[in-house]
Amino acid sequence: MSPRSAAPETRRDRDRRVSPGGGLDDVAKAIIEHLQNDGRQSYSAIAKDVGLSEAAVRQRVQRLLDAGVMQIVAVTDPLQIGFHRQAMIGLQVDGELETVARRLTELPEVAYVVTTAGSFDLMIEVVCEDDDQLLELLSGRIRNLAGVRSTETFVYLKLNKQHYNWGTR
């Protein structure tokens, strides 16, 4: 055992540590969970709970953001900002899924795109101002994409639950 590995772990070591395989250590997970519960929580409040300095928490958060592990965003209610039609659209695709998925991500109305198993190859969520915009998006742009064989649209009548604080594993 080398002298370095036998030395007690410092806060700096703990702040830099990532578990084997590139996963997150317990401190990173705790920081993420704090921000999932309240994205405006101060670094000093988080620091007190996780046992790091405010500066160390700030650095940790920045590394998590830079690595794409998390984002800090304002989640809005689409109805209150002028978007009165949301829908989930299932797509059956012929050919290369990644090409169609990439093209869908370029459409501003598309909130997310997932590749799925089952009766649809891709599922997308769209946020539109109204039914006319949804119809134009479907008829004029999505169904005309090369490789799109068919679509099925599931219009949202009511959003019963939406949360982002599922924690970490």
DSSP file (Angstrom, degrees, kcal/mol; ACC not computed):
  #  RESIDUE AA STRUCTURE BP1 BP2  ACC     N-H-->O    O-->H-N    N-H-->O    O-->H-N    TCO  KAPPA ALPHA  PHI   PSI    X-CA   Y-CA   Z-CA
    1    1 A M              0   0    0      0, 0.0     5,-0.0     0, 0.0     0, 0.0   0.000 360.0 360.0 360.0 127.7    0.0    0.0    0.0
    2    2 A S     >  -     0   0    0      1,-0.1     4,-1.2     4,-0.0     3,-0.2  -0.392 360.0-116.0 -75.7 155.3    1.5    3.3   -1.0
    3    3 A P  H  > S+     0   0    0      0, 0.0     4,-0.9     0, 0.0     3,-0.2   0.854 114.7  58.0 -58.7 -33.7    1.7    6.2    1.5
    4    4 A R  H >4 S+     0   0    0      1,-0.2     3,-0.7     2,-0.2     0, 0.0   0.917 105.8  47.2 -64.2 -42.3   -0.7    8.2   -0.6
    5    5 A S  H 34 S+     0   0    0     -3,-0.2    -1,-0.2     1,-0.2     4,-0.1   0.736 110.1  54.2 -73.4 -19.5   -3.5    5.6   -0.5
    6    6 A A  H 3< S+     0   0    0     -4,-1.2    -1,-0.2    -3,-0.2    -2,-0.2   0.639  85.9 103.1 -86.7 -14.2   -3.1    5.2    3.3
    7    7 A A  S << S-     0   0    0     -4,-0.9     3,-0.1    -3,-0.7    -3,-0.0  -0.369  84.4-100.2 -68.8 145.8   -3.5    8.9    4.0
    8    8 A P        -     0   0    0      0, 0.0     2,-0.2     0, 0.0    -1,-0.1  -0.336  44.0-100.4 -65.1 149.3   -6.9   10.0    5.4
    9    9 A E        -     0   0    0     -3,-0.1     2,-0.2    -4,-0.1    -4,-0.0  -0.502  37.6-151.3 -72.9 134.1   -9.2   11.5    2.8
   10   10 A T     >  -     0   0    0     -2,-0.2     4,-2.5     1,-0.1     5,-0.2  -0.512  29.9-104.9 -96.3 170.0   -9.4   15.2    2.8
   11   11 A R  H  > S+     0   0    0      1,-0.2     4,-2.9     2,-0.2     5,-0.2   0.898 123.6  54.3 -59.8 -39.7  -12.4   17.4    1.8
   12   12 A R  H  > S+     0   0    0      2,-0.2     4,-1.7     1,-0.2    -1,-0.2   0.918 108.7  48.2 -62.1 -42.8  -10.6   18.2   -1.4
   13   13 A D  H  > S+     0   0    0      1,-0.2     4,-1.1     2,-0.2    -1,-0.2   0.936 114.0  46.8 -60.9 -45.2  -10.2   14.5   -2.2
   14   14 A R  H  < S+     0   0    0     -4,-2.5     3,-0.4     1,-0.2    -2,-0.2   0.879 109.6  54.0 -64.9 -37.8  -13.8   13.9   -1.4
   15   15 A D  H  < S+     0   0    0     -4,-2.9    -1,-0.2     1,-0.2    -2,-0.2   0.831 114.1  41.4 -65.7 -32.0  -14.8   16.9   -3.5
   16   16 A R  H  < S+     0   0    0     -4,-1.7    -1,-0.2    -3,-0.2    -2,-0.2   0.589  91.0 113.6 -90.7 -11.7  -12.9   15.5   -6.5
   17   17 A R     <  -     0   0    0     -4,-1.1     8,-0.4    -3,-0.4     2,-0.4  -0.358  38.0-179.7 -73.4 137.1  -13.9   11.9   -6.2
   18   18 A V        -     0   0    0      6,-0.1     6,-0.2    -2,-0.1     4,-0.1  -0.994  34.5-111.0-127.5 137.0  -16.1   10.1   -8.6
   19   19 A S  B >>  -A   23   0A   0      4,-0.6     3,-1.3    -2,-0.4     4,-0.5  -0.213  49.4 -74.6 -67.5 159.8  -17.0    6.5   -8.0
   20   20 A P  G >4 S+     0   0    0      0, 0.0     3,-0.6     0, 0.0    -1,-0.1  -0.178 120.1  32.8 -54.0 143.6  -15.5    3.7  -10.3
   21   21 A G  G 34 S-     0   0    0      1,-0.2    -2,-0.1    -3,-0.1     0, 0.0   0.538 129.9 -76.2  85.2   6.8  -17.1    3.5  -13.7
   22   22 A G  G <4 S+     0   0    0     -3,-1.3    -1,-0.2     1,-0.2    -3,-0.1   0.579  89.7 142.5  83.5   8.5  -17.8    7.3  -13.8
   23   23 A G  B <<  -A   19   0A   0     -3,-0.6    -4,-0.6    -4,-0.5     2,-0.3  -0.075  54.7 -90.8 -74.3-178.3  -20.7    7.3  -11.4
   24   24 A L        -     0   0    0     -6,-0.2    -6,-0.1     1,-0.1    -1,-0.1  -0.723  32.3-130.2 -97.0 143.0  -21.5    9.9   -8.9
   25   25 A D     >  -     0   0    0     -8,-0.4     4,-2.2    -2,-0.3     5,-0.2  -0.320  36.0 -95.8 -81.1 174.7  -20.3    9.9   -5.3
   26   26 A D  H  > S+     0   0    0      1,-0.2     4,-2.2     2,-0.2     5,-0.1   0.838 123.3  53.9 -62.8 -34.7  -22.7   10.4   -2.4
   27   27 A V  H  > S+     0   0    0      2,-0.2     4,-2.4     1,-0.2    -1,-0.2   0.933 109.0  47.9 -67.0 -45.0  -21.8   14.2   -2.1
   28   28 A A  H  > S+     0   0    0      1,-0.2     4,-2.5     2,-0.2    -2,-0.2   0.913 112.2  50.6 -60.8 -41.9  -22.7   14.8   -5.8
   29   29 A K  H  X S+     0   0    0     -4,-2.2     4,-2.5     1,-0.2    -1,-0.2   0.904 109.6  50.2 -62.7 -40.8  -25.9   12.9   -5.4
   30   30 A A  H  X S+     0   0    0     -4,-2.2     4,-2.2     2,-0.2    -2,-0.2   0.905 110.2  50.0 -65.1 -40.8  -26.8   14.9   -2.3
   31   31 A I  H  X S+     0   0    0     -4,-2.4     4,-2.2     2,-0.2    -2,-0.2   0.934 111.3  48.9 -62.2 -45.8  -26.2   18.2   -4.2
   32   32 A I  H  X S+     0   0    0     -4,-2.5     4,-2.3     1,-0.2    -2,-0.2   0.918 110.1  51.1 -60.0 -44.7  -28.3   17.0   -7.1
   33   33 A E  H  X S+     0   0    0     -4,-2.5     4,-1.7     1,-0.2    -1,-0.2   0.887 108.5  51.8 -63.8 -38.5  -31.2   16.0   -4.8
   34   34 A H  H  X S+     0   0    0     -4,-2.2     4,-1.9     1,-0.2    -1,-0.2   0.940 112.9  45.2 -59.9 -46.1  -31.1   19.4   -3.0
   35   35 A L  H  < S+     0   0    0     -4,-2.2    -2,-0.2     1,-0.2    -1,-0.2   0.796 108.0  57.2 -71.9 -28.1  -31.3   21.2   -6.4
   36   36 A Q  H  < S+     0   0    0     -4,-2.3     3,-0.3    -5,-0.2    -1,-0.2   0.876 111.1  44.0 -66.5 -36.0  -34.1   18.9   -7.6
   37   37 A N  H  < S+     0   0    0     -4,-1.7     2,-0.2     1,-0.3    -2,-0.2   0.844 138.9   3.0 -76.5 -34.2  -36.1   19.9   -4.6
   38   38 A D    ><  -     0   0    0     -4,-1.9     3,-2.0    -5,-0.2    -1,-0.3  -0.722  59.0-168.2-156.1  99.0  -35.3   23.6   -5.0
   39   39 A G  T 3  S+     0   0    0      1,-0.3    -4,-0.1    -3,-0.3    -3,-0.1   0.602  91.2  55.9 -65.9 -11.3  -33.2   24.8   -7.9
   40   40 A R  T 3  S+     0   0    0     -5,-0.1    -1,-0.3     2,-0.0    -5,-0.1   0.350  75.7 130.5-100.6   4.4  -32.8   28.2   -6.3
   41   41 A Q    <   -     0   0    0     -3,-2.0    -3,-0.0    -7,-0.2     2,-0.0  -0.316  64.3-108.8 -60.6 139.5  -31.4   26.8   -3.0
   42   42 A S     >  -     0   0    0      1,-0.1     4,-2.0     4,-0.0     5,-0.2  -0.324  13.0-126.1 -71.8 151.0  -28.2   28.7   -2.0
   43   43 A Y  H  > S+     0   0    0      1,-0.2     4,-2.9     2,-0.2     5,-0.2   0.856 111.4  57.2 -62.6 -34.5  -24.8   27.0   -2.2
   44   44 A S  H  > S+     0   0    0      2,-0.2     4,-1.9     1,-0.2    -1,-0.2   0.897 106.2  48.5 -66.1 -38.5  -24.2   27.9    1.4
   45   45 A A  H  > S+     0   0    0      2,-0.2     4,-1.3     1,-0.2    -1,-0.2   0.918 114.5  45.5 -66.2 -42.3  -27.4   26.0    2.5
   46   46 A I  H  X S+     0   0    0     -4,-2.0     4,-2.4     1,-0.2     5,-0.2   0.924 109.7  56.1 -64.2 -43.4  -26.4   23.0    0.5
   47   47 A A  H  X>S+     0   0    0     -4,-2.9     4,-1.6     1,-0.2     5,-1.3   0.890 103.8  53.4 -57.5 -42.4  -22.8   23.2    1.8
   48   48 A K  H  <5S+     0   0    0     -4,-1.9    -1,-0.2     1,-0.2    -2,-0.2   0.894 112.8  44.2 -60.2 -39.6  -24.0   23.0    5.4
   49   49 A D  H  <5S+     0   0    0     -4,-1.3    -2,-0.2    -3,-0.2    -1,-0.2   0.861 118.9  39.7 -76.0 -35.6  -25.9   19.9    4.7
   50   50 A V  H  <5S-     0   0    0     -4,-2.4    -1,-0.2     2,-0.1    -2,-0.2   0.525 107.7-116.5 -96.5  -4.8  -23.3   18.0    2.6
   51   51 A G  T  <5S+     0   0    0     -4,-1.6     2,-0.3     1,-0.3    -3,-0.2   0.771  74.2 113.4  80.7  26.2  -20.2   19.0    4.7
   52   52 A L  S   <S-     0   0    0     -5,-1.3    -1,-0.3    -6,-0.2    -2,-0.1  -0.769  70.6 -95.9-119.3 169.1  -18.4   21.0    2.1
   53   53 A S     >  -     0   0    0     -2,-0.3     4,-2.1     1,-0.1     5,-0.2  -0.407  36.5-111.1 -75.6 162.0  -17.5   24.7    1.7
   54   54 A E  H  > S+     0   0    0      1,-0.2     4,-2.4     2,-0.2     5,-0.2   0.902 120.4  52.4 -59.6 -41.4  -19.7   27.0   -0.3
   55   55 A A  H  > S+     0   0    0      1,-0.2     4,-2.4     2,-0.2    -1,-0.2   0.891 107.6  51.3 -62.6 -40.2  -16.9   27.3   -2.9
   56   56 A A  H  > S+     0   0    0      2,-0.2     4,-2.6     1,-0.2    -1,-0.2   0.899 110.2  48.7 -65.8 -39.6  -16.6   23.5   -3.2
   57   57 A V  H  X S+     0   0    0     -4,-2.1     4,-2.9     2,-0.2     5,-0.2   0.924 110.2  52.0 -64.6 -43.4  -20.4   23.1   -3.7
   58   58 A R  H  X S+     0   0    0     -4,-2.4     4,-2.3     1,-0.2    -2,-0.2   0.921 112.1  46.2 -58.1 -44.6  -20.2   25.9   -6.4
   59   59 A Q  H  X S+     0   0    0     -4,-2.4     4,-2.4     2,-0.2    -1,-0.2   0.907 112.0  51.0 -64.7 -42.1  -17.4   24.0   -8.1
   60   60 A R  H  X S+     0   0    0     -4,-2.6     4,-2.4     2,-0.2    -2,-0.2   0.934 110.5  48.7 -60.4 -46.8  -19.2   20.7   -7.9
   61   61 A V  H  X S+     0   0    0     -4,-2.9     4,-2.4     1,-0.2    -1,-0.2   0.924 110.7  50.8 -60.5 -44.7  -22.4   22.1   -9.4
   62   62 A Q  H  X S+     0   0    0     -4,-2.3     4,-2.9    -5,-0.2    -1,-0.2   0.900 110.2  49.2 -62.0 -40.3  -20.4   23.7  -12.2
   63   63 A R  H  X S+     0   0    0     -4,-2.4     4,-2.1     2,-0.2     6,-0.2   0.895 110.6  50.5 -65.9 -38.7  -18.7   20.3  -13.0
   64   64 A L  H  <>S+     0   0    0     -4,-2.4     5,-1.9     2,-0.2     6,-1.1   0.892 113.7  45.6 -65.1 -39.0  -22.0   18.5  -13.0
   65   65 A L  H ><5S+     0   0    0     -4,-2.4     3,-1.2    -5,-0.2    -2,-0.2   0.937 113.1  49.0 -66.9 -47.3  -23.4   21.2  -15.4
   66   66 A D  H 3<5S+     0   0    0     -4,-2.9    -2,-0.2     1,-0.3    -1,-0.2   0.841 110.4  51.6 -62.2 -34.1  -20.3   21.0  -17.6
   67   67 A A  T 3<5S-     0   0    0     -4,-2.1    -1,-0.3    -5,-0.2    -2,-0.2   0.545 112.1-120.0 -80.7  -7.0  -20.5   17.2  -17.7
   68   68 A G  T < 5S+     0   0    0     -3,-1.2    -3,-0.2    -4,-0.4    -2,-0.1   0.658  76.3 128.2  76.9  14.8  -24.2   17.3  -18.7
   69   69 A V  S   <S-     0   0    0     -5,-1.9     2,-0.3    -6,-0.2    -4,-0.2   0.848  78.5  -0.3 -70.3 -33.9  -25.2   15.3  -15.6
   70   70 A M        -     0   0    0     -6,-1.1     2,-0.3    -9,-0.1    -2,-0.2  -0.949  59.5-148.0-148.9 166.8  -27.8   17.9  -14.8
   71   71 A Q        -     0   0    0     -2,-0.3     2,-0.6    -3,-0.1    -6,-0.0  -0.967  12.4-143.0-132.6 149.9  -29.3   21.2  -15.9
   72   72 A I        +     0   0    0     -2,-0.3     2,-0.3     2,-0.0   -36,-0.0  -0.966  39.9 153.8-114.6 114.8  -30.8   24.0  -13.8
   73   73 A V        -     0   0    0     -2,-0.6     2,-0.6     2,-0.0   -34,-0.1  -0.898  48.6-108.0-137.4 162.0  -33.8   25.4  -15.6
   74   74 A A        -     0   0    0     -2,-0.3     2,-0.6   -35,-0.0    -2,-0.0  -0.854  32.3-148.3 -90.0 122.1  -37.1   27.2  -14.9
   75   75 A V        -     0   0    0     -2,-0.6     2,-0.2     2,-0.0    -2,-0.0  -0.825  20.4-164.1 -92.7 124.5  -40.0   24.9  -15.5
   76   76 A T        -     0   0    0     -2,-0.6     3,-0.1     5,-0.0     5,-0.0  -0.633  27.5-115.6-107.3 163.4  -43.0   26.8  -16.7
   77   77 A D    >>  -     0   0    0     -2,-0.2     3,-1.2     1,-0.2     4,-0.7  -0.892  27.0-151.4 -92.6 108.0  -46.7   26.1  -17.0
   78   78 A P  G >4>S+     0   0    0      0, 0.0     5,-2.7     0, 0.0     3,-1.1   0.839  91.4  58.7 -52.6 -37.9  -47.2   26.1  -20.8
   79   79 A L  G >45S+     0   0    0      1,-0.3     3,-0.9     3,-0.2     5,-0.1   0.859 103.2  52.5 -60.7 -35.5  -50.8   27.3  -20.5
   80   80 A Q  G <45S+     0   0    0     -3,-1.2    -1,-0.3     1,-0.2     4,-0.1   0.601 110.6  47.1 -79.8  -9.9  -49.8   30.4  -18.6
   81   81 A I  G <<5S-     0   0    0     -3,-1.1    -1,-0.2    -4,-0.7    -2,-0.2   0.134 127.8 -85.6-119.2  21.0  -47.3   31.5  -21.2
   82   82 A G  T < 5S+     0   0    0     -3,-0.9     2,-0.8     1,-0.2    -3,-0.2   0.548  89.7 120.1  98.0   8.1  -49.4   31.0  -24.3
   83   83 A F      < +     0   0    0     -5,-2.7    46,-0.3    -6,-0.2    -1,-0.2  -0.881  27.0 167.4-108.0 103.0  -49.0   27.4  -25.3
   84   84 A H        +     0   0    0     45,-1.6     2,-0.4    -2,-0.8    45,-0.2   0.361  56.8  60.4-101.2   4.6  -52.5   25.8  -25.2
   85   85 A R  E     +B  128   0B   0     43,-2.1    43,-3.6    45,-0.1     2,-0.4  -0.947  53.1 169.3-138.8 118.8  -51.8   22.5  -26.9
   86   86 A Q  E     +B  127   0B   0     -2,-0.4    70,-2.7    70,-0.3     2,-0.3  -0.933  11.4 171.1-119.2 148.1  -49.4   19.8  -25.8
   87   87 A A  E     -BC 126 155B   0     39,-2.0    39,-2.9    -2,-0.4     2,-0.4  -0.994  31.2-134.5-153.6 155.0  -49.3   16.3  -27.2
   88   88 A M  E     -BC 125 154B   0     66,-2.5    66,-3.5    -2,-0.3     2,-0.5  -0.938  26.5-161.6-105.9 134.8  -47.3   13.1  -27.3
   89   89 A I  E     -BC 124 153B   0     35,-3.0    35,-2.4    -2,-0.4     2,-0.4  -0.979   6.4-154.8-124.9 124.7  -46.7   11.7  -30.7
   90   90 A G  E     -BC 123 152B   0     62,-3.0    62,-2.1    -2,-0.5     2,-0.4  -0.818  15.9-162.8 -94.5 135.1  -45.7    8.1  -31.4
   91   91 A L  E     -BC 122 151B   0     31,-3.0    30,-2.4    -2,-0.4    31,-1.9  -0.956  15.2-154.7-122.5 136.5  -43.9    7.6  -34.7
   92   92 A Q  E     - C   0 150B   0     58,-2.5    57,-2.6    -2,-0.4    58,-1.5  -0.933  26.0-162.2-102.8 132.5  -43.2    4.4  -36.7
   93   93 A V  E     - C   0 148B   0     -2,-0.5     2,-0.5    55,-0.2    55,-0.2  -0.915  17.9-151.5-124.2 139.8  -40.1    4.8  -38.8
   94   94 A D  S    S-     0   0    0     53,-3.2     2,-0.2    -2,-0.4    -2,-0.0  -0.914  70.9  -2.1-102.1 134.9  -38.6    3.0  -41.8
   95   95 A G  S    S+     0   0    0     -2,-0.5     2,-0.6     4,-0.0    -2,-0.1  -0.604 117.1  14.4  91.9-149.6  -34.9    3.1  -42.0
   96   96 A E     >  -     0   0    0     -2,-0.2     4,-1.4     1,-0.2     3,-0.2  -0.525  53.3-165.4 -76.2 112.5  -32.4    4.8  -39.7
   97   97 A L  H  > S+     0   0    0     -2,-0.6     4,-3.1     1,-0.2     5,-0.2   0.899  86.3  58.5 -61.9 -42.6  -34.0    5.9  -36.4
   98   98 A E  H  > S+     0   0    0      1,-0.2     4,-2.5     2,-0.2    -1,-0.2   0.858 103.2  52.7 -60.4 -36.7  -31.2    8.2  -35.5
   99   99 A T  H  > S+     0   0    0     -3,-0.2     4,-1.9     2,-0.2    -1,-0.2   0.938 113.5  42.5 -64.6 -46.5  -31.6   10.3  -38.6
  100  100 A V  H  X S+     0   0    0     -4,-1.4     4,-2.3     2,-0.2    -2,-0.2   0.924 114.3  51.7 -66.2 -43.7  -35.3   10.8  -38.0
  101  101 A A  H  X S+     0   0    0     -4,-3.1     4,-1.9     1,-0.2    -2,-0.2   0.914 109.2  50.4 -58.9 -43.8  -34.7   11.4  -34.3
  102  102 A R  H  X S+     0   0    0     -4,-2.5     4,-0.7    -5,-0.2    -1,-0.2   0.906 110.3  49.7 -62.3 -42.3  -32.0   14.0  -35.0
  103  103 A R  H >< S+     0   0    0     -4,-1.9     3,-0.7     1,-0.2     4,-0.4   0.885 109.0  52.5 -65.0 -37.9  -34.3   15.9  -37.5
  104  104 A L  H >< S+     0   0    0     -4,-2.3     3,-1.6     1,-0.2     6,-0.2   0.882 101.4  59.8 -65.3 -37.4  -37.1   15.9  -34.9
  105  105 A T  H 3< S+     0   0    0     -4,-1.9    -1,-0.2     1,-0.3    -2,-0.2   0.732  97.9  62.0 -63.6 -20.0  -34.8   17.5  -32.3
  106  106 A E  T << S+     0   0    0     -3,-0.7    -1,-0.3    -4,-0.7    -2,-0.2   0.623  80.5  96.7 -81.0 -13.1  -34.3   20.4  -34.6
  107  107 A L  S X  S-     0   0    0     -3,-1.6     3,-1.5    -4,-0.4    30,-0.0  -0.660  71.5-143.2 -80.1 125.7  -38.0   21.3  -34.6
  108  108 A P  T 3  S+     0   0    0      0, 0.0    -1,-0.1     0, 0.0    19,-0.1   0.779  97.1  57.3 -63.2 -27.1  -38.6   24.1  -32.0
  109  109 A E  T 3  S+     0   0    0     17,-0.1    18,-2.4     2,-0.0     2,-0.6   0.667  84.9  96.3 -76.2 -15.4  -42.0   22.7  -30.9
  110  110 A V  E <   -D  126   0B   0     -3,-1.5    16,-0.3    -6,-0.2     3,-0.1  -0.665  49.1-178.0 -83.4 118.5  -40.5   19.4  -29.9
  111  111 A A  E     -     0   0B   0     14,-3.0     2,-0.3    -2,-0.6    -1,-0.2   0.845  67.0  -5.3 -85.5 -37.7  -39.7   19.3  -26.2
  112  112 A Y  E     -D  125   0B   0     13,-1.0    13,-1.9     2,-0.0     2,-0.4  -0.993  54.4-154.8-156.7 158.2  -38.1   15.8  -26.1
  113  113 A V  E     -D  124   0B   0     -2,-0.3     2,-0.4    11,-0.2    11,-0.2  -0.999  14.8-178.4-133.8 129.0  -37.5   12.8  -28.3
  114  114 A V  E     -D  123   0B   0      9,-2.6     9,-2.4    -2,-0.4     2,-0.4  -0.989  24.7-133.8-130.7 142.4  -37.0    9.2  -27.1
  115  115 A T  E     -D  122   0B   0     -2,-0.4     7,-0.3     7,-0.2     2,-0.2  -0.797  38.5-173.4 -87.6 133.1  -36.3    6.0  -29.0
  116  116 A T        -     0   0    0      5,-2.6     2,-0.4    -2,-0.4    -2,-0.0  -0.754  26.9-129.2-127.2 168.4  -38.6    3.3  -27.7
  117  117 A A  S    S+     0   0    0     -2,-0.2     2,-0.4     2,-0.0     3,-0.2  -0.904  72.7  44.3-111.2 148.1  -39.4   -0.4  -27.9
  118  118 A G  S    S-     0   0    0     -2,-0.4    -2,-0.1     1,-0.1     0, 0.0  -0.914 115.6 -17.4 121.3-149.2  -42.9   -1.5  -28.7
  119  119 A S  S    S+     0   0    0     -2,-0.4     2,-0.4     2,-0.0    -1,-0.1   0.686 125.8  53.4 -74.6 -16.1  -45.4   -0.3  -31.2
  120  120 A F        -     0   0    0     -3,-0.2   -28,-0.2     1,-0.1     3,-0.1  -0.916  61.3-158.0-117.3 147.2  -43.6    3.0  -31.8
  121  121 A D  S    S+     0   0    0    -30,-2.4    -5,-2.6    -2,-0.4     2,-0.3   0.821  84.4  18.6 -85.5 -35.9  -40.0    3.5  -32.7
  122  122 A L  E     -BD  91 115B   0    -31,-1.9   -31,-3.0    -7,-0.3     2,-0.4  -0.972  62.5-161.4-134.4 147.9  -39.9    7.1  -31.4
  123  123 A M  E     -BD  90 114B   0     -9,-2.4    -9,-2.6    -2,-0.3     2,-0.3  -0.996  14.3-176.6-126.5 136.5  -42.0    9.1  -29.0
  124  124 A I  E     -BD  89 113B   0    -35,-2.4   -35,-3.0    -2,-0.4     2,-0.5  -0.960  18.5-144.2-130.2 151.1  -41.9   12.9  -29.0
  125  125 A E  E     -BD  88 112B   0    -13,-1.9   -14,-3.0    -2,-0.3   -13,-1.0  -0.954  21.2-166.9-110.5 134.7  -43.6   15.5  -26.8
  126  126 A V  E     -BD  87 110B   0    -39,-2.9   -39,-2.0    -2,-0.5     2,-0.5  -0.923  13.2-158.2-123.1 148.6  -44.6   18.8  -28.5
  127  127 A V  E     +B   86   0B   0    -18,-2.4     2,-0.3    -2,-0.4   -41,-0.2  -0.984  23.0 173.1-126.1 117.7  -45.7   22.1  -27.1
  128  128 A C  E     -B   85   0B   0    -43,-3.6   -43,-2.1    -2,-0.5     3,-0.1  -0.834  41.5-124.3-125.7 159.8  -47.8   24.3  -29.5
  129  129 A E  S    S-     0   0    0     -2,-0.3   -45,-1.6   -46,-0.3     2,-0.3   0.872  87.6 -26.0 -68.6 -36.9  -49.7   27.6  -29.2
  130  130 A D  S  > S-     0   0    0    -46,-0.1     4,-1.9   -47,-0.1    -1,-0.2  -0.926  75.7 -77.2-163.3-178.7  -52.9   26.0  -30.5
  131  131 A D  H  > S+     0   0    0     -2,-0.3     4,-2.8     1,-0.2     5,-0.2   0.836 122.7  58.6 -64.5 -33.7  -54.5   23.2  -32.5
  132  132 A D  H  > S+     0   0    0      2,-0.2     4,-2.3     1,-0.2    -1,-0.2   0.913 107.2  46.7 -62.6 -41.8  -53.6   25.0  -35.8
  133  133 A Q  H  > S+     0   0    0      2,-0.2     4,-2.5     1,-0.2    -1,-0.2   0.902 112.2  50.5 -67.4 -39.5  -49.9   25.0  -35.0
  134  134 A L  H  X S+     0   0    0     -4,-1.9     4,-2.7     2,-0.2    -2,-0.2   0.925 110.8  49.3 -62.1 -44.3  -50.1   21.3  -34.0
  135  135 A L  H  X S+     0   0    0     -4,-2.8     4,-3.0     1,-0.2     5,-0.4   0.912 112.3  47.4 -61.8 -43.9  -51.9   20.5  -37.3
  136  136 A E  H  X>S+     0   0    0     -4,-2.3     4,-2.3     2,-0.2     5,-0.7   0.904 112.4  50.2 -64.3 -41.2  -49.2   22.4  -39.3
  137  137 A L  I  X>S+     0   0    0     -4,-2.5     5,-2.9     3,-0.2     4,-1.3   0.940 117.2  39.9 -61.8 -48.1  -46.4   20.7  -37.3
  138  138 A L  I  <>S+     0   0    0     -4,-2.7     5,-2.6     3,-0.2     6,-0.3   0.969 126.4  32.3 -65.8 -54.8  -47.9   17.2  -37.9
  139  139 A S  I  <5S+     0   0    0     -4,-3.0    -3,-0.2    -5,-0.2    -2,-0.2   0.887 127.4  36.4 -74.5 -40.4  -49.0   17.6  -41.5
  140  140 A G  I  <5S+     0   0    0     -4,-2.3    -3,-0.2    -5,-0.4    -1,-0.2   0.765 132.9   9.4 -88.9 -26.1  -46.4   20.0  -42.8
  141  141 A R  I  <<S+     0   0    0     -4,-1.3     4,-0.3    -5,-0.7    -3,-0.2   0.774 122.8  43.3-124.6 -47.3  -43.2   18.9  -41.1
  142  142 A I  I > <S+     0   0    0     -5,-2.9     3,-1.6     1,-0.2    -4,-0.2   0.966 116.2  44.0 -72.8 -51.8  -43.3   15.7  -39.1
  143  143 A R  T 3 <S+     0   0    0     -5,-2.6    -1,-0.2    -6,-0.3    -4,-0.1   0.717 111.1  57.6 -67.4 -19.2  -45.2   13.4  -41.5
  144  144 A N  T 3  S+     0   0    0     -6,-0.3    -1,-0.3     2,-0.1     2,-0.2   0.493  78.6 113.6 -87.9  -4.4  -43.1   14.8  -44.4
  145  145 A L  S X  S-     0   0    0     -3,-1.6     3,-2.0    -4,-0.3     2,-0.1  -0.490  80.5-105.1 -68.3 134.2  -39.8   13.7  -42.8
  146  146 A A  T 3  S+     0   0    0      1,-0.2    -1,-0.1    -2,-0.2     3,-0.1  -0.386 106.7  25.3 -58.1 130.4  -38.1   11.0  -44.8
  147  147 A G  T 3  S+     0   0    0      1,-0.3   -53,-3.2    -2,-0.1     2,-0.8   0.160  84.1 125.5 100.5 -17.5  -38.5    7.7  -43.0
  148  148 A V  E <   +C   93   0B   0     -3,-2.0    -1,-0.3   -55,-0.2   -55,-0.2  -0.669  28.9 173.6 -79.4 113.2  -41.7    8.6  -41.1
  149  149 A R  E     -     0   0B   0    -57,-2.6     2,-0.3    -2,-0.8   -56,-0.2   0.890  61.7 -15.3 -85.3 -45.2  -44.1    5.8  -41.9
  150  150 A S  E     -C   92   0B   0    -58,-1.5   -58,-2.5     2,-0.0     2,-0.3  -0.988  54.9-152.6-156.9 160.5  -47.0    6.7  -39.5
  151  151 A T  E     -C   91   0B   0     -2,-0.3     2,-0.4   -60,-0.2   -60,-0.2  -0.957   1.4-162.4-133.7 154.1  -47.8    8.8  -36.5
  152  152 A E  E     -C   90   0B   0    -62,-2.1   -62,-3.0    -2,-0.3     2,-0.4  -0.981  16.8-149.9-135.9 127.3  -50.3    8.6  -33.7
  153  153 A T  E     -C   89   0B   0     -2,-0.4     2,-0.6   -64,-0.2   -64,-0.2  -0.822   9.5-166.0-105.8 133.1  -51.1   11.7  -31.7
  154  154 A F  E     -C   88   0B   0    -66,-3.5   -66,-2.5    -2,-0.4     2,-0.3  -0.918  17.2-152.2-116.4 100.7  -52.1   11.8  -28.0
  155  155 A V  E     -C   87   0B   0     -2,-0.6     2,-0.4   -68,-0.2   -68,-0.2  -0.550  17.0-121.9 -77.5 134.7  -53.5   15.2  -27.2
  156  156 A Y        +     0   0    0    -70,-2.7   -70,-0.3    -2,-0.3     3,-0.1  -0.636  31.2 174.8 -76.8 125.5  -53.1   16.3  -23.5
  157  157 A L  S    S-     0   0    0     -2,-0.4     2,-0.3     1,-0.4    -1,-0.2   0.762  73.3  -1.5 -94.9 -35.5  -56.4   17.1  -21.9
  158  158 A K        -     0   0    0      0, 0.0     2,-0.8     0, 0.0    -1,-0.4  -0.958  62.8-133.3-157.1 135.0  -55.0   17.7  -18.4
  159  159 A L        +     0   0    0     -2,-0.3     3,-0.1     1,-0.2    -3,-0.0  -0.832  26.7 176.5 -91.3 110.0  -51.6   17.4  -16.9
  160  160 A N        +     0   0    0     -2,-0.8     2,-0.3     1,-0.3    -1,-0.2   0.800  63.7   4.3 -87.5 -30.7  -52.1   15.4  -13.7
  161  161 A K        +     0   0    0      2,-0.0     2,-0.3     0, 0.0    -1,-0.3  -0.955  55.1 163.1-157.8 135.5  -48.5   15.1  -12.5
  162  162 A Q        +     0   0    0     -2,-0.3     2,-0.3    -3,-0.1    -3,-0.0  -0.874  18.2 154.1-151.4 119.0  -45.1   16.4  -13.6
  163  163 A H        -     0   0    0     -2,-0.3     3,-0.1     1,-0.0    -2,-0.0  -0.961  31.6-163.7-144.1 162.5  -42.1   16.4  -11.3
  164  164 A Y        +     0   0    0     -2,-0.3     2,-0.4  -128,-0.2     3,-0.2   0.166  66.2  95.7-130.7  15.3  -38.3   16.3  -11.6
  165  165 A N        +     0   0    0      1,-0.2     3,-0.1  -128,-0.1    -1,-0.1  -0.356  35.2 133.8-107.1  53.7  -37.3   15.3   -8.1
  166  166 A W        -     0   0    0     -2,-0.4    -1,-0.2     1,-0.3  -133,-0.1   0.460  58.7-136.9 -82.5  -0.3  -36.9   11.6   -8.5
  167  167 A G        -     0   0    0     -3,-0.2     2,-0.3  -135,-0.1    -1,-0.3  -0.322  22.1 -73.4  82.6-164.1  -33.6   11.6   -6.7
  168  168 A T              0   0    0     -3,-0.1  -139,-0.0    -2,-0.1    -3,-0.0  -0.862 360.0 360.0-130.8 164.2  -30.4    9.8   -7.7
  169  169 A R              0   0    0     -2,-0.3    -1,-0.1     0, 0.0    -2,-0.0   0.346 360.0 360.0-121.4 360.0  -29.3    6.2   -7.5
